[in-house]
Amino acid sequence: MGLLTTIIVAGVGGVGAVAAAPLVLGAVGFTSAGIAVGSYAASMMSAAAVANGGGVAAGSMVAVLQAAGAAGIPVVAQAAVGATGAGVGAVLGVLI
């Protein structure tokens, strides 16, 4: 039953990570309407702007997360998130 448990928990981890990612982005302040005032995302944006002389650099973590919050997570990124969730699930499945 150990292998079956690992496979099931890995699958749940992968699917769960993909489903949770947009919710987590919104919860920290990366929304479709922009970065939410007073949020963790706003703090990240402020720090990035200070570090870059007043602007947020294209391709930076803040820019990528805001794009994902505004337009959704691209399929390639969904695959990476799912693979990471599955990997974590597999490790947990082995430990169970």
C-alpha positions as CSV (number, residue, x, y, z in Angstrom):
1,M,0.0,0.0,0.0
2,G,3.0,2.4,0.4
3,L,3.5,3.0,-3.3
4,L,-0.2,3.5,-3.9
5,T,-0.4,6.0,-1.1
6,T,2.6,7.9,-2.5
7,I,1.1,8.0,-5.9
8,I,-2.3,9.3,-4.6
9,V,-0.7,11.9,-2.3
10,A,1.6,13.1,-5.1
11,G,-1.5,13.5,-7.4
12,V,-3.4,15.4,-4.8
13,G,-0.3,17.6,-4.2
14,G,0.0,18.4,-7.9
15,V,-3.6,19.2,-8.4
16,G,-3.9,21.1,-5.2
17,A,-0.9,23.3,-5.9
18,V,-2.3,24.3,-9.3
19,A,-5.7,25.0,-7.8
20,A,-4.3,27.0,-4.9
21,A,-1.8,29.1,-6.8
22,P,-4.3,31.8,-8.0
23,L,-5.9,31.9,-4.6
24,V,-2.5,32.4,-2.9
25,L,-1.6,35.1,-5.4
26,G,-4.8,37.0,-4.7
27,A,-4.4,36.5,-0.9
28,V,-0.9,38.2,-0.9
29,G,-2.2,41.1,-3.0
30,F,-1.4,40.2,-6.7
31,T,-4.9,40.7,-8.1
32,S,-6.5,41.2,-11.6
33,A,-7.0,44.8,-10.7
34,G,-3.4,45.4,-9.7
35,I,-1.4,45.2,-6.5
36,A,-3.7,45.6,-3.5
37,V,-2.9,48.6,-1.3
38,G,-1.3,47.6,2.1
39,S,-0.7,44.0,1.0
40,Y,2.4,41.9,1.1
41,A,2.6,42.4,-2.7
42,A,2.7,46.2,-2.1
43,S,5.6,45.8,0.3
44,M,7.4,43.7,-2.3
45,M,6.8,46.2,-5.0
46,S,8.0,49.1,-2.8
47,A,11.2,47.2,-1.9
48,A,11.8,46.4,-5.6
49,A,11.2,50.0,-6.6
50,V,13.7,51.3,-4.0
51,A,16.3,48.7,-5.1
52,N,15.9,49.7,-8.7
53,G,15.9,53.5,-8.4
54,G,12.2,54.0,-8.4
55,G,10.8,51.4,-10.8
56,V,10.1,47.8,-10.9
57,A,12.3,46.0,-13.4
58,A,10.6,44.0,-16.1
59,G,11.1,40.3,-15.5
60,S,11.6,40.7,-11.8
61,M,9.8,38.5,-9.3
62,V,7.3,41.3,-8.6
63,A,6.6,41.8,-12.3
64,V,6.1,38.1,-13.0
65,L,3.8,37.6,-10.0
66,Q,1.7,40.7,-10.9
67,A,1.4,39.4,-14.5
68,A,0.2,36.1,-13.2
69,G,-2.2,37.8,-10.8
70,A,-3.6,40.0,-13.6
71,A,-3.8,37.6,-16.5
72,G,-3.6,34.1,-14.9
73,I,-0.8,31.7,-14.6
74,P,0.6,30.5,-18.0
75,V,0.4,26.8,-18.8
76,V,4.1,26.3,-18.5
77,A,4.1,27.8,-15.0
78,Q,1.1,25.7,-14.1
79,A,3.1,22.6,-15.1
80,A,6.0,23.7,-12.9
81,V,3.7,24.5,-9.9
82,G,2.0,21.1,-10.4
83,A,5.3,19.3,-10.6
84,T,6.5,21.0,-7.4
85,G,3.2,20.1,-5.6
86,A,3.5,16.5,-6.8
87,G,7.1,16.3,-5.6
88,V,6.1,17.6,-2.2
89,G,3.2,15.2,-2.2
90,A,5.4,12.3,-3.1
91,V,7.8,13.0,-0.2
92,L,4.8,13.2,2.2
93,G,3.4,10.0,0.7
94,V,6.7,8.2,1.5
95,L,6.7,9.6,5.0
96,I,3.1,8.5,5.7
